[in-house]
Amino acid sequence: MKLMKLSLATLTLAVAFSSCKKDDPETVSVNNNVAHTDEMVVPANFDYQNSRGVDYSFSNISQWGKEKLRLDIYDFSPYGGGGLLESKFLEANGTLTGSVVLANTVKTVYAVLNFPDGSSVMTVIEAQGNSFNYDFSAQKSLRKTAPVSTNCTSGCDQTFNNHSSNVSVNSNDPGLVYCFTGNTTGNININKGGVTVRICGTADINQISLNNGSFLEITDGADVTIKNLSVNSNGTLTVYNADLSIENSFSPSGVVTNYGTLEIEKGLNLNSNADLDNYGTVTVGQNMNVSSTLNNYGTLDIEGNVALNGGSTTLNTCKMMVGGKMDFNAPITIEGYIGVDGKLTVNGGGVVTLKDGGMLEGAEATINNSITGTGAATSLMKVSGKTTINGGGSLNGSLEYCDLDGVETNTGAINAPATLACNVYIATNACNPVGNGSPQIADDDNDGVGNDVDLYPNDPAASGAIYYPSANNFATIAFEDLWPHAGDYDFNDLVVGYNYTMVTNANNEVVRVEGRFVTKAIGAGFTNGFGVQLGCASSAVASVSGNLLTQGFVNESSNGTEQGQTKATIIVFDNAFKTIKDVGGTSFVNTVKTEAIKTPDTLNIQIAFNTAISQGQLGMAPFNPFIFINGERGKEVHLAGHQPTDLVDNSFFGVGADDTQVSNGKFYKTEKNHPWAINVAGDFDYPVEKEDIVTAYSYFATWAQSGGSQSADWYADLSGYRNSTKVY
């Protein structure tokens, strides 16, 4: 797996949208003075889950067109030992929805979006509820996040509400802030420098004049129409996330900054003292003349012609669309896209620089000065009709010039590495709606996923994976085996460490499950077996390999699943002692500190499917694990709240301490809601022989009695959390 070219600048903290949060732990009162599990008072609906399924939605708009991008989700920073939870795919301009299993201790996730060239971006997302979503394209958004908008609730020296009369501020008036709320219809004339006019709400005004260095602010959410707007020398107009419509031509001589939507119904003339910085969307109904400074970081849409006049400077980092022709008489730098329906003319004062994949496109072109590509990525100038390169014209640098009919007239210069070609790949994205060419991405197995993002680049059926609890970590499940009678609650009668890799294809469907199982402890004399039931039908499975069956009473179908089961059920082993090397004659394996540690084998199980299935069909890990006790196949023990398999002997329900109530959905809990099995989505140091878990772990009872709202990390190896003499 690659995390190449990841800049710290791309690391952002996202505010996730949580659909549900647990009650404040402080509102739950529990008795922490518990000496035995049997004393715990546990909520009836608590199922002892140490992990949860969280729904998510990711979206992205990027330069990679239809290429597959790999999304990796971690439970902590990948640079700080975080566990990889899953690797799935979305198209560059698409959305990925799904579910991920998180340990209850995990409150944030790290999401890394990997691109086909090996680069990536990362974000940190709050995930405290049952769902979150994130839009990666926000990191490359058309619209810069606006600074905090001013408002009309503070900072106002005088406020006009629903004002319909004219307001004039003259040279002898103080330099105050005048706020207009509600619906404003009166004209505003400012003749004193330093005066601020702040419009909140709605307005339909015939005339606003800003003179002598006065300021106009259109605040967040405002919707303003002005027939005639004058921004004279040293004046400023700031449009926050608002809508401003100017009905007549607009010819500012001051500074205009737009973060919202600015509509100019007629022409736009940027006079010599003007400065337009656009981070949002500006539309111009007629022509635009630039005689000063234009910086476009958003969308600029001009229905008529554009003239960049001498003395001006223009920077376009995003998108400019021109319905007429465009004349270049001054320098311009293009880092995004400019599309011109008419003719492009680069005159003597026009110096065109395209940078890092910038693109300039028009119907035809006359070139009398230089057009140069700079930066690491090749840029493109493209015309559909006639090209004339005159004596002063030149093409230079990392530039392709694409004339679909061929260059008709060339008396200028084409200086290498600039070339006449149409081959460069420039992907469509939020700033470039057209793009060019096709990406050259290696895909050795032809599965539609590039090698650099494919976890299995030589396997056409496999591309990504879902892991539990994470790629390189093991979960732990621990059982009591005296069911249906109460045990001693040391939860070490059978302890199994396990890890799942659910291998997925390019469509995020599961093609096989790879399970690793390690018997960590056997604190009982019974010959217990262990199995797991998946959510899919038995018939969905093609084959099972790697399990250990030695006792002869488990009956398998030809595909390796257990016979007589509606859902796919795999018996991992039927005798736990057979999974331990040199077990000898002891009945207790790795539960007594004074005895020698026994080394277990690792069973590697592979479950292949006839056809790829969805994660919903498979179910969420840990699935439905269980033991069957001392060779009695029908004597199953499952996690609290989990249903038995089809082969359970129902006569055990309601016997002894068991309070299973099938009709009420209660399974494998006592009358006091105590379990016979617990699962930890991580490593778990189980109690030593005969030591109750509530005395071995200081906060287990707190966790259980609070219904999981407190001490979710009860099993952590932290100061005060455990009695080390009682933990193996």
C-alpha positions in Angstrom: 0.0 0.0 0.0 1.3 3.5 -0.9 0.9 6.8 0.9 3.1 8.7 -1.5 3.3 12.5 -2.1 1.0 13.2 0.9 1.4 16.8 1.9 0.7 17.8 5.5 -1.2 20.7 3.9 -3.8 18.2 2.8 -4.5 17.0 6.3 -7.8 18.6 7.4 -10.1 18.0 10.4 -13.6 17.4 9.1 -16.8 17.9 11.1 -18.7 14.7 10.5 -22.5 14.5 10.5 -23.5 12.2 13.3 -26.9 10.7 13.3 -26.9 9.4 16.8 -24.9 9.8 20.0 -25.0 7.9 23.2 -26.4 9.5 26.4 -24.0 11.6 28.4 -22.1 9.0 30.5 -22.5 11.3 33.5 -26.2 10.7 33.4 -25.9 7.0 34.0 -25.4 6.0 37.7 -23.8 2.6 38.3 -22.5 0.6 41.3 -18.7 0.2 40.9 -18.4 -1.8 44.1 -19.0 -5.2 42.5 -17.0 -8.2 43.7 -18.6 -10.8 41.3 -20.2 -10.8 37.9 -23.4 -12.1 39.4 -23.8 -8.9 41.4 -23.9 -6.7 38.2 -27.1 -5.0 37.3 -27.0 -4.8 33.5 -29.5 -3.1 31.2 -31.7 -5.7 29.3 -30.8 -4.3 25.9 -27.1 -4.4 26.4 -25.3 -7.1 24.3 -21.7 -6.5 25.4 -20.6 -5.2 22.0 -17.2 -3.7 22.0 -17.6 -2.5 18.4 -20.3 -0.9 16.2 -21.1 -0.6 12.6 -21.0 3.0 11.3 -22.4 4.1 8.0 -20.5 6.5 5.8 -20.7 8.4 2.5 -17.6 9.8 0.7 -17.7 11.8 -2.5 -15.1 13.3 -4.7 -14.6 15.5 -7.8 -11.1 15.3 -9.1 -8.9 15.4 -12.2 -9.0 11.6 -12.7 -12.2 11.3 -14.8 -13.5 7.7 -14.7 -10.4 6.3 -13.0 -10.9 4.3 -9.8 -9.6 5.9 -6.7 -8.9 3.8 -3.6 -10.2 5.0 -0.2 -8.5 3.7 2.8 -10.1 4.1 6.3 -7.9 3.9 9.4 -8.8 3.9 13.1 -5.8 6.2 13.8 -3.1 8.0 11.8 -1.4 5.7 9.3 1.8 7.4 10.4 1.2 6.6 14.0 0.4 3.0 13.9 -3.2 3.2 12.9 -5.0 0.0 11.8 -6.3 -0.2 8.2 -10.0 -1.0 8.4 -10.9 -1.2 4.7 -9.8 -0.3 1.2 -12.6 0.4 -1.2 -13.0 2.1 -4.6 -14.9 5.1 -6.0 -14.8 6.8 -9.3 -13.0 10.1 -9.5 -16.2 11.9 -9.8 -18.4 9.6 -7.8 -19.7 8.6 -4.3 -18.9 5.7 -2.1 -21.4 4.6 0.6 -20.9 1.7 3.0 -20.4 0.7 6.6 -17.3 0.2 8.6 -16.9 -1.6 11.9 -15.2 0.6 14.6 -14.2 -0.3 18.1 -16.3 1.6 20.6 -13.1 3.4 21.7 -12.6 4.9 18.2 -14.1 8.4 17.9 -12.2 9.6 14.8 -11.2 7.9 11.6 -8.5 8.8 9.1 -9.5 8.6 5.5 -6.9 8.5 2.7 -7.9 8.9 -0.9 -5.3 7.3 -3.2 -5.0 8.5 -6.8 -3.8 6.4 -9.8 -0.4 8.2 -9.9 0.5 7.1 -6.4 -0.4 10.5 -4.7 -3.0 10.8 -2.0 -4.8 13.2 0.3 -5.9 12.5 3.9 -8.5 13.9 6.2 -9.5 13.3 9.8 -13.2 12.8 10.5 -15.2 12.7 13.7 -17.1 9.5 14.0 -18.8 9.4 17.3 -22.3 8.6 16.2 -23.7 6.0 13.8 -22.8 7.8 10.5 -20.6 10.4 8.9 -19.9 11.8 5.5 -17.1 13.7 3.8 -16.6 15.4 0.4 -13.0 15.2 -0.7 -13.7 17.7 -3.5 -14.1 20.3 -0.7 -10.3 20.2 -0.5 -10.2 21.4 -4.1 -13.3 23.4 -4.1 -14.2 26.0 -6.7 -15.1 28.4 -3.9 -12.6 29.4 -1.3 -14.1 29.3 2.2 -15.2 32.8 2.8 -13.9 34.6 5.9 -16.3 35.0 8.7 -19.0 37.4 7.4 -19.9 40.6 9.1 -23.4 40.8 10.4 -26.0 43.4 11.5 -26.3 42.2 15.1 -23.1 43.7 16.2 -20.7 46.4 15.1 -23.4 48.7 13.8 -23.4 52.4 14.7 -26.8 53.0 13.1 -29.4 50.4 11.9 -32.1 51.0 9.3 -34.8 48.3 9.2 -37.1 47.9 6.2 -35.8 51.3 5.0 -37.4 52.9 1.9 -36.1 56.4 2.1 -32.8 57.6 0.6 -29.7 57.7 2.8 -26.8 60.1 2.2 -23.6 60.4 4.3 -21.6 63.5 3.5 -18.1 64.8 4.5 -19.1 66.3 7.8 -20.8 63.1 9.0 -18.9 60.6 11.2 -17.2 57.5 9.7 -19.7 55.0 11.0 -21.0 51.6 10.1 -24.6 51.8 8.7 -26.5 48.5 8.8 -29.6 47.8 6.7 -31.9 44.9 7.7 -35.2 43.5 6.6 -36.1 44.8 3.1 -34.2 47.9 1.9 -35.5 49.9 -1.1 -34.0 53.4 -0.6 -31.0 54.7 -2.5 -27.6 55.0 -0.6 -25.0 57.7 -1.4 -21.8 57.8 0.6 -19.4 60.7 0.1 -17.2 60.3 3.2 -14.2 58.0 3.4 -14.1 55.2 5.9 -17.9 54.7 6.0 -19.2 51.2 5.8 -22.6 50.2 4.4 -23.6 46.7 5.5 -26.7 45.1 3.9 -28.3 42.1 5.6 -31.6 40.6 4.5 -33.0 41.6 1.1 -32.7 44.8 -0.9 -34.0 46.2 -4.2 -32.2 49.5 -4.7 -32.0 51.8 -7.6 -28.7 53.5 -6.8 -25.7 53.0 -4.5 -22.7 55.3 -4.8 -19.5 54.6 -2.9 -17.1 57.6 -3.0 -13.9 58.7 -1.3 -12.9 55.3 0.0 -16.2 54.0 1.5 -17.2 50.3 1.8 -20.1 48.1 0.9 -20.6 44.7 2.5 -23.2 42.1 1.3 -23.4 39.7 4.3 -24.0 36.0 4.4 -27.4 35.0 3.2 -28.3 38.4 1.8 -30.2 38.7 -1.5 -29.6 42.1 -3.1 -30.5 43.7 -6.4 -29.0 47.1 -7.3 -29.8 48.8 -10.6 -26.8 51.2 -10.6 -23.7 50.6 -8.4 -20.7 52.9 -8.4 -17.6 51.8 -6.5 -15.2 54.8 -7.0 -11.5 55.3 -6.2 -10.4 53.4 -3.0 -13.9 52.1 -2.4 -14.5 48.4 -1.7 -17.3 45.9 -2.4 -17.3 42.6 -0.5 -19.9 39.9 -1.3 -19.8 37.2 1.3 -21.8 34.0 0.8 -24.7 36.0 -0.6 -26.4 36.9 -3.9 -25.8 40.3 -5.6 -27.4 41.3 -8.9 -26.4 44.5 -10.7 -28.9 45.4 -13.4 -26.8 47.8 -15.4 -23.1 47.9 -16.4 -20.6 47.8 -13.6 -17.4 49.9 -13.9 -15.7 49.8 -10.5 -12.5 51.8 -9.7 -12.0 50.2 -6.3 -11.6 46.7 -4.9 -14.3 44.0 -5.5 -14.1 40.7 -3.6 -16.7 38.0 -4.2 -17.2 34.8 -2.2 -20.8 34.4 -3.3 -22.8 34.9 -6.5 -22.3 38.2 -8.3 -24.5 38.7 -11.4 -23.8 41.7 -13.7 -26.6 41.7 -16.2 -24.8 44.0 -18.7 -21.1 44.8 -19.1 -18.2 44.7 -16.7 -15.4 47.3 -17.0 -12.5 47.0 -14.5 -11.0 50.4 -14.6 -7.3 51.2 -14.0 -7.7 51.4 -10.2 -9.9 48.3 -9.9 -9.1 44.9 -8.5 -11.5 42.0 -8.8 -10.8 38.9 -6.7 -13.4 36.2 -7.4 -13.6 33.1 -5.2 -17.3 32.4 -6.0 -19.3 32.8 -9.2 -19.4 35.9 -11.3 -21.6 36.1 -14.5 -21.4 39.0 -17.0 -24.3 39.4 -19.4 -22.3 41.4 -22.0 -18.7 42.2 -22.6 -15.8 42.4 -20.0 -12.9 44.8 -20.3 -10.0 44.4 -17.9 -7.7 47.4 -17.5 -6.4 46.5 -14.0 -6.1 43.4 -11.9 -8.3 40.3 -12.2 -7.7 37.2 -10.1 -10.2 34.4 -10.7 -10.2 31.5 -8.3 -13.7 30.5 -8.9 -16.1 30.6 -11.9 -16.2 33.5 -14.3 -18.9 33.3 -17.0 -19.0 36.1 -19.7 -21.6 35.9 -22.4 -19.9 38.5 -24.6 -16.3 39.4 -25.5 -13.3 39.8 -23.2 -10.5 42.2 -23.7 -7.4 42.1 -21.5 -6.1 45.7 -22.0 -2.6 47.0 -21.7 -1.5 47.6 -18.1 -3.7 44.8 -16.7 -2.7 41.5 -15.1 -4.9 38.4 -15.0 -4.6 35.2 -13.1 -7.1 32.3 -13.7 -6.7 29.3 -11.4 -10.1 27.8 -12.0 -12.7 28.3 -14.7 -13.5 31.1 -17.2 -16.1 30.7 -19.9 -16.3 33.3 -22.7 -19.3 33.3 -25.1 -17.7 35.7 -27.7 -14.0 36.4 -28.6 -11.1 37.1 -26.3 -8.2 39.5 -27.0 -5.0 39.3 -25.1 -3.1 42.7 -24.9 -1.6 42.1 -21.4 -0.1 39.2 -19.4 -2.2 36.4 -18.2 -1.4 33.2 -16.2 -3.7 30.2 -16.7 -3.6 27.5 -14.1 -7.1 26.3 -14.7 -9.3 26.4 -17.8 -10.4 29.1 -20.2 -12.9 28.2 -22.9 -13.7 30.7 -25.6 -16.5 30.2 -28.1 -15.0 32.7 -30.5 -11.6 33.7 -31.7 -8.5 34.0 -29.5 -6.1 36.9 -30.5 -2.7 37.2 -28.7 -1.5 40.7 -29.6 1.9 42.3 -29.0 1.4 43.1 -25.3 -0.2 39.7 -24.6 2.0 37.2 -22.9 0.1 34.0 -22.2 1.5 31.6 -19.5 -0.2 28.2 -19.0 1.0 26.5 -15.8 0.8 22.9 -14.6 -1.8 21.5 -16.9 -3.6 24.7 -17.6 -5.8 24.7 -20.7 -6.9 27.5 -23.1 -9.4 26.6 -25.8 -11.1 28.6 -28.6 -12.6 28.4 -32.0 -9.6 29.9 -33.8 -6.4 31.7 -32.9 -4.1 34.5 -34.1 -0.8 34.5 -32.3 1.5 37.6 -32.3 3.3 37.0 -29.0 4.4 34.2 -26.8 2.4 31.3 -25.4 4.4 29.4 -22.8 3.8 26.2 -20.7 5.5 26.1 -17.3 5.6 23.8 -14.3 5.9 20.0 -14.0 2.7 19.1 -16.0 2.3 19.8 -19.7 -0.3 22.4 -20.5 -2.6 22.6 -23.6 -3.8 25.3 -26.0 -6.5 23.9 -28.3 -8.4 25.3 -31.3 -11.1 23.8 -33.5 -10.6 26.0 -36.5 -7.9 28.2 -38.1 -4.6 29.0 -36.5 -2.3 31.8 -37.6 1.1 32.2 -35.9 2.7 35.4 -37.1 6.3 36.5 -37.0 6.2 37.7 -33.4 4.3 34.6 -32.2 5.9 31.6 -30.5 5.0 28.5 -28.6 7.4 27.6 -25.8 8.0 25.3 -22.8 5.9 22.4 -21.6 3.1 23.0 -24.0 1.1 21.1 -26.6 -0.7 23.1 -29.2 -3.6 21.2 -30.6 -5.2 22.4 -33.9 -7.7 19.8 -35.0 -7.3 20.8 -38.6 -3.5 21.4 -38.4 -1.8 24.8 -38.1 -2.8 26.7 -41.3 -0.2 29.6 -41.2 3.1 29.6 -39.2 5.7 32.3 -39.7 6.6 32.3 -36.0 8.5 29.8 -33.8 7.7 26.6 -32.1 10.5 26.1 -29.5 11.0 22.6 -28.0 9.8 21.1 -25.8 6.6 22.8 -27.1 5.1 20.7 -29.8 2.1 20.5 -32.1 0.1 17.6 -30.6 -3.2 16.7 -29.0 -2.0 13.9 -26.7 -1.6 15.3 -23.2 -4.0 14.0 -20.7 -5.8 16.7 -18.8 -8.6 15.3 -16.7 -12.0 16.9 -16.2 -12.6 18.3 -12.8 -14.5 21.1 -11.0 -12.4 23.8 -12.7 -12.0 22.1 -16.1 -15.3 20.7 -17.6 -13.7 19.6 -20.9 -10.3 18.0 -20.3 -8.3 16.3 -23.0 -7.1 12.8 -23.9 -7.0 9.6 -21.9 -4.9 8.7 -18.9 -2.1 6.2 -19.3 -2.6 4.1 -16.2 -1.0 0.7 -15.9 -3.5 -2.0 -15.1 -1.8 -5.4 -15.5 -4.8 -7.5 -14.6 -7.3 -5.4 -16.6 -9.8 -5.1 -13.8 -10.3 -1.4 -14.2 -8.2 -0.5 -11.2 -4.7 1.0 -11.8 -1.7 -0.9 -10.4 -0.8 1.9 -8.0 -4.2 1.6 -6.2 -4.9 -2.1 -6.7 -4.1 -4.2 -3.6 -4.0 -7.3 -5.9 -2.6 -5.9 -9.2 -2.1 -9.4 -10.7 -5.5 -10.8 -9.7 -8.4 -9.7 -12.0 -11.0 -10.8 -9.4 -9.5 -8.9 -6.5 -8.7 -5.2 -5.9 -9.4 -4.1 -2.4 -10.3 -5.5 1.1 -12.3 -5.1 4.3 -10.5 -6.0 7.5 -11.6 -6.9 11.0 -10.5 -5.7 13.4 -7.9 -4.1 11.1 -5.3 -5.4 8.6 -2.6 -6.4 11.0 -4.4 -6.8 14.3 -6.4 -9.6 15.9 -9.7 -9.5 17.7 -10.4 -11.8 20.7 -13.4 -13.8 21.6 -13.6 -15.5 25.0 -16.1 -18.1 26.2 -17.5 -19.7 29.3 -18.4 -23.4 28.5 -20.7 -24.4 31.4 -23.8 -23.1 29.5 -26.6 -23.3 30.1 -25.4 -23.1 33.7 -23.4 -20.1 35.0 -19.7 -20.4 34.9 -17.0 -18.7 37.0 -16.8 -15.7 34.6 -13.0 -16.0 34.1 -13.8 -16.1 30.3 -10.9 -18.3 29.5 -12.5 -21.7 28.9 -11.8 -21.1 25.2 -10.1 -17.9 24.0 -9.6 -17.4 20.2 -7.7 -14.6 18.5 -8.8 -14.0 15.0 -8.5 -11.7 12.0 -10.6 -11.4 8.8 -9.6 -10.1 5.4 -12.6 -9.8 3.2 -11.1 -9.5 -0.3 -13.2 -7.4 -2.7 -13.3 -6.6 -6.4 -13.3 -3.3 -8.2 -17.0 -3.0 -7.5 -16.5 -3.4 -3.7 -18.1 -6.9 -3.7 -16.6 -9.7 -1.6 -15.0 -12.5 -3.6 -13.5 -14.4 -0.7 -12.9 -14.3 3.0 -9.5 -15.1 4.5 -9.6 -15.9 8.2 -6.7 -16.4 10.6 -7.5 -18.2 13.9 -5.2 -18.7 16.9 -6.3 -20.6 20.1 -4.9 -18.5 22.8 -6.2 -20.4 25.9 -8.1 -23.4 27.0 -9.2 -23.1 30.6 -11.4 -26.2 30.7 -11.3 -30.0 30.3 -14.0 -30.1 27.7 -13.3 -30.8 24.1 -14.8 -27.7 22.5 -15.2 -26.8 18.9 -15.4 -23.4 17.3 -17.3 -22.1 14.3 -18.6 -19.0 12.6 -21.8 -18.4 10.7 -21.9 -15.8 7.9 -24.9 -13.8 6.8 -25.0 -15.3 3.3 -26.7 -18.5 2.2 -24.7 -21.8 2.3 -25.2 -22.1 -1.5 -23.3 -18.8 -2.1 -20.0 -20.5 -1.0 -17.9 -22.3 -3.6 -15.3 -23.8 -1.3 -13.8 -23.7 2.2 -10.2 -24.7 3.0 -7.9 -24.7 6.0 -10.1 -25.8 8.8 -9.2 -28.6 11.2 -11.8 -31.4 11.7 -10.6 -34.4 13.6 -13.5 -35.8 15.6 -15.7 -37.1 12.9 -19.1 -35.7 14.0 -19.2 -32.5 11.9 -20.8 -33.1 8.5 -19.7 -30.9 5.7 -21.3 -30.3 2.3 -19.2 -30.6 -0.8 -18.5 -26.8 -0.7 -17.0 -27.1 2.8 -19.9 -25.5 4.7 -21.7 -27.4 7.4 -24.6 -29.5 6.3 -28.1 -28.7 7.5 -27.5 -24.9 7.7 -29.5 -22.3 5.9 -26.7 -19.7 6.4 -23.1 -20.5 5.5 -21.6 -22.0 8.6 -17.9 -22.9 8.8 -16.5 -25.1 11.6 -13.0 -23.8 12.1 -12.0 -26.7 14.4 -13.9 -29.4 16.3 -11.3 -30.0 19.1 -9.5 -27.0 20.5 -6.7 -29.1 21.9 -5.7 -30.2 18.4 -4.8 -26.6 17.6 -2.1 -26.4 20.3 1.4 -27.7 19.7 2.7 -30.2 22.3 -0.4 -29.8 24.5 0.5 -32.8 26.6 -2.1 -34.1 29.1 -3.0 -30.8 30.7 -6.6 -29.6 30.9 -5.5 -26.0 31.2 -3.6 -24.3 28.4 -2.2 -20.8 29.0 -4.5 -19.9 31.9 -2.2 -20.7 34.8 0.9 -18.4 35.1 3.1 -21.0 36.8 2.7 -23.5 33.9 4.7 -23.5 30.7 3.2 -21.4 27.8 1.9 -23.6 25.0 2.3 -22.4 21.4 -0.8 -22.6 19.2 -1.0 -23.2 15.5 -2.5 -20.6 13.2 -5.4 -21.9 11.1 -5.7 -20.1 7.8 -9.2 -20.4 6.5 -10.2 -19.4 2.9 -13.9 -19.1 2.0 -14.5 -18.5 -1.7 -17.8 -17.5 -3.2 -19.4 -18.7 -6.4 -20.0 -15.1 -7.5 -19.0 -11.9 -5.7 -21.5 -10.9 -3.0 -22.2 -7.6 -1.3 -21.0 -6.7 2.1 -24.7 -6.6 3.1 -25.2 -10.2 2.1 -22.0 -11.3 3.9 -22.8 -9.4 7.1 -20.6 -7.4 9.3 -17.7 -8.9 11.2 -17.4 -10.5 13.7 -20.3 -12.3 12.1 -21.8 -15.0 14.4 -19.0 -16.9 16.2 -19.8 -19.8 18.5 -18.5 -22.8 20.3 -20.1 -26.2 20.7 -19.4 -27.9 24.0 -17.5 -31.2 24.6 -18.5 -32.8 21.3 -22.2 -32.1 21.6 -22.9 -30.3 18.3 -26.2 -28.9 19.4 -24.9 -27.4 22.6 -23.9 -24.0 21.1 -22.7 -20.9 22.9 -22.9 -17.6 21.1 -22.3 -14.0 21.9 -25.1 -12.3 23.8 -27.9 -11.3 21.5 -26.8 -13.6 18.7 -29.1 -16.3 17.4 -28.1 -19.9 17.3 -27.5 -21.9 14.1 -30.1 -24.3 12.6 -28.3 -27.2 14.4 -28.8 -26.0 18.0 -30.5 -28.2 20.5 -33.4 -25.9 21.7 -33.9 -28.0 24.8 -31.0 -26.3 26.5 -32.8 -22.9 26.3 -34.3 -21.9 29.6 -32.3 -24.5 31.5 -30.1 -23.6 34.4 -29.0 -19.9 34.3 -30.0 -19.5 30.6 -32.8 -17.0 30.1 -33.0 -17.1 26.3 -36.4 -15.9 25.1 -36.7 -16.6 21.4 -40.0 -14.7 21.0 -38.5 -11.6 22.6 -35.2 -11.8 20.7 -33.2 -12.5 23.9 -30.4 -15.0 23.4 -27.6 -16.3 25.5 -28.0 -14.1 28.5 -29.0 -14.9 32.1 -32.0 -13.4 33.9 -29.6 -10.6 35.1 -28.4 -10.2 31.5 -25.0 -11.7 32.0 -23.2 -13.3 29.0 -21.4 -16.5 28.3 -19.1 -14.9 25.7 -17.5 -11.6 25.0 -15.8 -10.2 21.9 -13.1 -7.5 21.9 -12.1 -5.8 18.7 -8.5 -6.0 19.6 -6.0 -7.9 21.8 -7.5 -9.0 25.1 -5.5 -10.3 28.0 -8.0 -12.6 29.6 -8.2 -13.4 33.4 -6.2 -16.3 34.8 -7.9 -19.4 36.0 -10.8 -18.9 38.4 -10.5 -15.1 38.6 -13.8 -13.3 37.9 -13.5 -10.7 35.1 -14.9 -8.0 37.4 -12.0 -8.4 39.8 -9.4 -8.7 37.0 -10.6 -5.6 35.2 -11.5 -2.5 37.3 -14.0 -1.0 34.8 -15.6 -4.1 33.3 -18.6 -3.8 35.7 -18.8 0.0 35.0 -18.9 -0.7 31.3 -21.5 -3.4 31.5 -23.8 -1.7 34.0 -23.8 1.6 32.1 -24.9 -0.3 29.0 -21.6 0.6 27.3 -21.8 4.3 27.7 -19.0 4.4 30.2 -15.5 2.9 30.2 -15.6 1.6 26.6 -11.8 1.1 26.9 -12.2 -1.2 30.0 -9.8 -3.8 28.6 -7.0 -1.3 27.9 -3.6 -1.8 29.5 -3.6 1.5 31.4 -2.7 2.4 34.9 -5.5 1.4 37.3 -7.5 -0.5 34.7 -6.5 -4.1 35.7 -5.1 -6.2 38.5 -2.0 -7.6 36.8 -1.9 -10.6 39.1 -5.3 -11.7 37.9 -4.7 -11.2 34.2 -2.8 -13.8 32.1 
